[in-house]
């Protein structure tokens, strides 16, 4: 089958690998002039690692294998601990890694038959019932099916009968970067009421960090390092140590937006990743869901373009919607500011058994592990 994939991010590249390996003729359309990775760092949980392995992309020796993930209060006192290391016995490791490196690994794994078209932005989409026609800056392209992996503000999604989809602001804005800092093998997220600080080791004595603050939409935030020091003042533990090492304003800043609900496509146009279900990053599953989508989409189109959307939606909607809503709720709880509510939340989290946290993590990744072994 001829398939066009729009967008060469992590999800688009994973889909191109999956579909090409499954025997399809794939063209990958990218608006940039070359492969470029957006973002700073990422956590790839076992569900993503297993799906990538099933596509022939190994993470062995890459980034940092995570021993645990801790949530702390602002002072650095532990509230909860999740253990990817214990989960690894059954499902494999979790990795902290830069997005740029994941992107490089995926681009290198593209099968030779995949045609890549750079500098091609989509202007129109028309589905005549048997083929999909794209009007693009590279000229008109057509195929039996189109996969749109072109992000939160998907140009393809905006052209569909479903409309562009409603965006929802989470109430928080985020700054990100990668810094020379050694946090060991532990990823940490510290909750400080109206702010949050995350620190994820990515190997090589570096860490990916994210700084989240409650804010009005499109607020500019601090413009200099002194402003960040003031906004994120009072953190202890690993978060405080990282903040003390910042020597410049974080290079990346954006509001945390999501699609209000998933939009899977129309006709022979299927959406993937953020284009279909952009979600808040509070469970570290946004890109992971896109990687899962790639494998599920490969399986869905095996029956042909006709009916592929229904099969794909049936396979993904309940799973993705739960992760999206759980991530939304977690972000809201993390930014509670009422002192009484925060005290009750923290007390309850400290009393939660380690086994319960591990069970929650296992339940989160298990459906993706099962997808990874699907033939």
Protein Blocks (a to p, Z undefined) as FASTA:
>chain_A
ZZddehjafklmmmmmmmmmnopacddddfbfbdcdedjbdcddfklmmmmmmnopafeh
iajddfbdcdddfkopafbdcdfklmmmmnopaddddfklmmmmmmmmpcfklccdehia
cfbdcdehjaccdddfkbpaddfbdcdfebjklfklmmpmnonoiaddehiacddddddd
dehjadcdddehjaccddddeejhiacddddddddehiabjabfklmmmmmgoiacjllm
mmmmpcbdcfbdcdddddfbacfbehjbccehjllmpccfklopmmmmmmmmmmmmmmmm
mnojehklmmmmmmmmmmmmmmmmmmmmmmmmmmocbfklmmmmmmmmmmpcfklmmmmm
mmmmmmmmmmmmpZZ
